[in-house]
Amino acid sequence: MRWGLLSTARINRRLIPAMRACARSAITAVASRTLSRARTFAREWDIPIALEGYRSLLDRDDVDAVYIPLPNSLHAEWTFKAIAAGKHVLCEKPLATNPADVDRMQAAAHAAGVIVEEGFMYRHEPLTDQVVALVSAGAVGAVRAVVSGFTYARNRPDDVRLSASLGGGALLDVGCYPVSYACLLAGSAALSATATARFLPDGVDEEMAGVLRFRGDRMASIYAGFRAAYRTWLDVLGSEGSLSVPHPFKPDGREPLVLERLGDRRHIEVRGSELLFLRQVEHFVGAVIDGLPVTVTLDESRRVASALAALAASARRPEIEA
Ligand SMILES: NC(=O)c1ccc[n+]([C@@H]2O[C@H](COP(=O)([O-])OP(=O)(O)OC[C@H]3O[C@@H](n4cnc5c(N)ncnc54)[C@H](OP(=O)(O)O)[C@@H]3O)[C@@H](O)[C@H]2O)c1
């Protein structure tokens, strides 16, 4: 399967080694808004073709699938354009910020006969499978709540994550991870969402705390921020115990889970991947070439987009007057 990269984004540096380590994929081309950037990047990463403009990449017959690591506000737009050009799409998270866009993608991808998948790398990792298996097997009893978050201190003033017009903000950048995990463990869409946020002057959320409620009286507490140092966490609280996952979204080589059940504490070690992103690439290529089901379905992406939209809307409600 021949990849085209839509832009010279930093995250490409993590994906390129994975695309090359996958025996059944190769990188054909990279496109950038400016040709000189595309050429410099292509030289640095030994990519055969450098192109000016993303459109010119979509027009090529020697590209089967595109990887979209653009700023968040451009994900849906370029996913639609890639589908219309008959390309398979692996798009960075969040794929969309409203469920209606995902519905339209689903219809368009079906009509064009292409695969569209959201790039939640953590969903492909053995750690996630293990957590889902333990929780489904009743390791913590009946699930009552998921408590999860992702924070890091933002330190680049030109970061696209601080631009309102480019879809910046903590919720979309890192809040989508705990939202995705909460929806995954619930196995359904959230019924309601409430959030509060600290906004920067141009309207970008620098920090957001939210609560989702799911069927079966399950709650999820979500934190996303750019203010505190890097940390990720996930706790699943159940009627008989709890499961703690210290690095739920970017597993290390050996991941320690802590399972507490009816007073007992057990440490469970899960082996991670030697090359993060490789499983994501291999699963995507398997879907394209072998017709295997994708890991992150568009139904799952729709649940995430729906919760993100509801949290964002809730956080924008007027504050209580003092
Ligand atoms: N899965 C993960 O673990 C992970 C990690 C980091 C980031 N991400 C996601 O990947 C995406 C890119 O993140 P990144 O950190 O790699 O971003 P980045 O380095 O800022 O790259 C974004 C790219 O978008 C292109 N672009 C198009 N229009 C732009 C505009 N108006 N302003 C700025 N850039 C524009 C630029 O490429 P050209 O100049 O070449 O056109 C730029 O290099 C985001 O959606 C982010 O959420 C995912």
The ligand as a MOL file (V3000), in Angstrom:
LIG
                    3D

  0  0  0     0  0            999 V3000
M  V30 BEGIN CTAB
M  V30 COUNTS 48 52 0 0 0
M  V30 BEGIN ATOM
M  V30 1 N -1.3410 10.4640 17.4880 0
M  V30 2 C -0.4730 11.1500 18.1950 0
M  V30 3 O 0.1930 10.6270 19.0860 0
M  V30 4 C -0.2800 12.5950 17.8670 0
M  V30 5 C 0.8110 13.2890 18.3870 0
M  V30 6 C 0.9990 14.6190 17.9970 0
M  V30 7 C 0.0760 15.2320 17.1530 0
M  V30 8 N -0.9910 14.5310 16.6980 0 CHG=1
M  V30 9 C -1.9810 15.1770 15.8000 0
M  V30 10 O -1.3540 15.4190 14.5490 0
M  V30 11 C -1.7890 16.6390 14.0120 0
M  V30 12 C -0.5730 17.5110 13.7180 0
M  V30 13 O 0.1370 17.7590 14.9080 0
M  V30 14 P 1.6610 18.2360 14.8410 0
M  V30 15 O 2.1120 18.4900 16.2130 0
M  V30 16 O 2.4410 17.2940 14.0200 0 CHG=-1
M  V30 17 O 1.4750 19.6480 14.1050 0
M  V30 18 P 2.4960 20.5490 13.3000 0
M  V30 19 O 3.8850 20.0570 13.4210 0
M  V30 20 O 2.1890 21.9580 13.6500 0
M  V30 21 O 2.0850 20.2620 11.7850 0
M  V30 22 C 0.8900 20.6360 11.2120 0
M  V30 23 C 1.1360 20.7550 9.7130 0
M  V30 24 O -0.0540 21.1930 9.0880 0
M  V30 25 C 0.2640 21.9370 7.9480 0
M  V30 26 N -0.6210 23.1120 7.9200 0
M  V30 27 C -1.6260 23.3220 7.0380 0
M  V30 28 N -2.2320 24.4920 7.2690 0
M  V30 29 C -1.6070 25.0490 8.3170 0
M  V30 30 C -1.7630 26.2760 8.9970 0
M  V30 31 N -2.7100 27.1710 8.6550 0
M  V30 32 N -0.9330 26.5510 10.0340 0
M  V30 33 C 0.0220 25.6650 10.4010 0
M  V30 34 N 0.2250 24.4810 9.7740 0
M  V30 35 C -0.5800 24.1690 8.7360 0
M  V30 36 C 1.7280 22.3110 8.0020 0
M  V30 37 O 2.4050 21.5400 6.9960 0
M  V30 38 P 2.9880 22.1420 5.6390 0
M  V30 39 O 3.5820 23.4760 5.9710 0
M  V30 40 O 3.9680 21.1340 5.2310 0
M  V30 41 O 1.8410 22.2580 4.6840 0
M  V30 42 C 2.1960 21.8030 9.3510 0
M  V30 43 O 3.4690 21.2360 9.3090 0
M  V30 44 C -2.7830 17.2380 15.0070 0
M  V30 45 O -4.0820 16.9230 14.6050 0
M  V30 46 C -2.4750 16.5120 16.3090 0
M  V30 47 O -3.6330 16.3490 17.1100 0
M  V30 48 C -1.1750 13.2390 17.0360 0
M  V30 END ATOM
M  V30 BEGIN BOND
M  V30 1 1 1 2
M  V30 2 2 2 3
M  V30 3 1 2 4
M  V30 4 1 4 5
M  V30 5 2 4 48
M  V30 6 2 5 6
M  V30 7 1 6 7
M  V30 8 2 7 8
M  V30 9 1 8 9
M  V30 10 1 8 48
M  V30 11 1 9 10
M  V30 12 1 9 46
M  V30 13 1 10 11
M  V30 14 1 11 12
M  V30 15 1 11 44
M  V30 16 1 12 13
M  V30 17 1 13 14
M  V30 18 2 14 15
M  V30 19 1 14 16
M  V30 20 1 14 17
M  V30 21 1 17 18
M  V30 22 2 18 19
M  V30 23 1 18 20
M  V30 24 1 18 21
M  V30 25 1 21 22
M  V30 26 1 22 23
M  V30 27 1 23 24
M  V30 28 1 23 42
M  V30 29 1 24 25
M  V30 30 1 25 26
M  V30 31 1 25 36
M  V30 32 1 26 27
M  V30 33 1 26 35
M  V30 34 2 27 28
M  V30 35 1 28 29
M  V30 36 1 29 30
M  V30 37 2 29 35
M  V30 38 1 30 31
M  V30 39 2 30 32
M  V30 40 1 32 33
M  V30 41 2 33 34
M  V30 42 1 34 35
M  V30 43 1 36 37
M  V30 44 1 36 42
M  V30 45 1 37 38
M  V30 46 2 38 39
M  V30 47 1 38 40
M  V30 48 1 38 41
M  V30 49 1 42 43
M  V30 50 1 44 45
M  V30 51 1 44 46
M  V30 52 1 46 47
M  V30 END BOND
M  V30 END CTAB
M  END
